[in-house]
Amino acid sequence: MKIILMMSLFWLTTTAAIAEVNGPGDTQVYFMHLQDGDEVTSPVKVVFGLKGMGVAPAGVDPTVFKHVGHHHLFINSALTADMAGQVIPADNNHLHFGGGQTETTLNLKAGTYQLRLVLADPYHRIHQPIIASKAITIYVREDHYED
């Protein structure tokens, strides 16, 4: 009985924490300096924009710091509706900025890349509903200098 009570309290606390970090309906995450179709050279500076919520590092207490999250950058990776509430993987296609960073510099080889910003809660879970930018495509070209 004691275990069931403890598990119930844990579930209620976790559920409340998820509810607390969900952002207001007008929250927007966006790219500050990049637009769909931009042709760039590497390294590529990416600046994250956020409206309607605050940025906080991973691990902060969502019952104390409400309506906060931190940025993740999806590179050539899909975002689907069923991913809401899931933890974002940490790999070359899903970059975490859990320190509260609002920009990064990417060293990308020449080619085509799809980028999308996704805001996640203090536990790296995708917000419900999902708070993400529109996917943009950028073209990284090789720089050729003529003498």
Secondary structure, 3 states (H helix, E strand, C coil): CHHHHHHHHHHHHHHHHHHHHCCCCCCEEEECCCCCCCEEECCEEEEEEEECCEECCCCCCCCCCCCEEEEEEEECCCCCHHHCCCECCCECCEEECCCCCCEEEECCCCEEEEEEEEEECCCCEECCCCCECCCEEEEEECCCCCC
